[in-house]
């Protein structure tokens, strides 16, 4: 799964996100989802989430379920 569907993402899930500052480089930051920030069911660039450590970015990959 690639993180574009909101139904696949929930609090407590381990994901890899791309932070705003890393969009050009594509660096992925890993963490645990705390909040879902995108309200729509689908987003082409990935659902925006906040991690437990406070970082915000779009989900690039789902690590574990």
C-alpha beads as a LAMMPS data file, in Angstrom:
LAMMPS data file: protein, C-alpha beads

65 atoms
64 bonds

1 atom types
1 bond types

-500.0 500.0 xlo xhi
-500.0 500.0 ylo yhi
-500.0 500.0 zlo zhi

Masses

1 110.0

Atoms # bond

1 1 1 0.000 0.000 0.000
2 1 1 1.207 3.467 -0.834
3 1 1 -0.609 5.735 1.626
4 1 1 -3.004 7.409 -0.817
5 1 1 -6.202 5.949 0.690
6 1 1 -7.324 7.284 4.067
7 1 1 -9.011 3.975 4.971
8 1 1 -5.586 2.238 5.016
9 1 1 -4.090 4.611 7.611
10 1 1 -4.926 4.856 11.317
11 1 1 -3.384 5.986 14.602
12 1 1 -0.656 3.616 15.812
13 1 1 0.374 2.502 12.312
14 1 1 4.099 2.594 11.449
15 1 1 4.645 4.583 8.254
16 1 1 7.254 6.371 6.199
17 1 1 6.440 10.003 5.412
18 1 1 7.962 12.705 3.246
19 1 1 8.291 15.985 5.106
20 1 1 7.683 19.284 3.276
21 1 1 11.410 20.110 3.388
22 1 1 12.265 16.693 1.888
23 1 1 9.876 16.799 -1.088
24 1 1 12.675 17.531 -3.570
25 1 1 15.120 14.967 -2.178
26 1 1 12.503 12.308 -1.406
27 1 1 14.017 11.490 2.010
28 1 1 11.642 9.338 4.029
29 1 1 11.120 9.798 7.775
30 1 1 9.717 6.836 9.720
31 1 1 7.416 6.956 12.709
32 1 1 4.077 6.083 14.270
33 1 1 0.886 7.885 13.167
34 1 1 -0.713 10.061 15.857
35 1 1 -3.292 12.029 13.810
36 1 1 -4.688 12.001 10.275
37 1 1 -4.771 15.528 8.859
38 1 1 -6.257 14.871 5.406
39 1 1 -10.044 14.650 5.528
40 1 1 -10.649 13.360 1.983
41 1 1 -10.804 9.613 1.291
42 1 1 -8.012 9.766 -1.335
43 1 1 -5.051 12.058 -2.019
44 1 1 -2.767 11.585 -5.014
45 1 1 0.409 12.651 -3.147
46 1 1 -0.417 10.717 0.033
47 1 1 -2.518 11.262 3.132
48 1 1 -1.081 13.957 5.420
49 1 1 -0.421 12.735 8.971
50 1 1 1.191 13.880 12.215
51 1 1 3.629 11.439 13.814
52 1 1 3.995 10.791 17.561
53 1 1 7.043 13.089 17.619
54 1 1 5.061 15.976 16.066
55 1 1 6.462 15.841 12.534
56 1 1 3.939 16.373 9.715
57 1 1 4.165 14.930 6.217
58 1 1 2.498 12.840 3.552
59 1 1 2.540 9.050 3.781
60 1 1 4.918 7.552 1.213
61 1 1 4.820 3.972 2.453
62 1 1 3.164 1.819 5.074
63 1 1 5.801 -0.126 7.021
64 1 1 3.736 -2.449 9.218
65 1 1 0.101 -3.165 9.992

Bonds

1 1 1 2
2 1 2 3
3 1 3 4
4 1 4 5
5 1 5 6
6 1 6 7
7 1 7 8
8 1 8 9
9 1 9 10
10 1 10 11
11 1 11 12
12 1 12 13
13 1 13 14
14 1 14 15
15 1 15 16
16 1 16 17
17 1 17 18
18 1 18 19
19 1 19 20
20 1 20 21
21 1 21 22
22 1 22 23
23 1 23 24
24 1 24 25
25 1 25 26
26 1 26 27
27 1 27 28
28 1 28 29
29 1 29 30
30 1 30 31
31 1 31 32
32 1 32 33
33 1 33 34
34 1 34 35
35 1 35 36
36 1 36 37
37 1 37 38
38 1 38 39
39 1 39 40
40 1 40 41
41 1 41 42
42 1 42 43
43 1 43 44
44 1 44 45
45 1 45 46
46 1 46 47
47 1 47 48
48 1 48 49
49 1 49 50
50 1 50 51
51 1 51 52
52 1 52 53
53 1 53 54
54 1 54 55
55 1 55 56
56 1 56 57
57 1 57 58
58 1 58 59
59 1 59 60
60 1 60 61
61 1 61 62
62 1 62 63
63 1 63 64
64 1 64 65
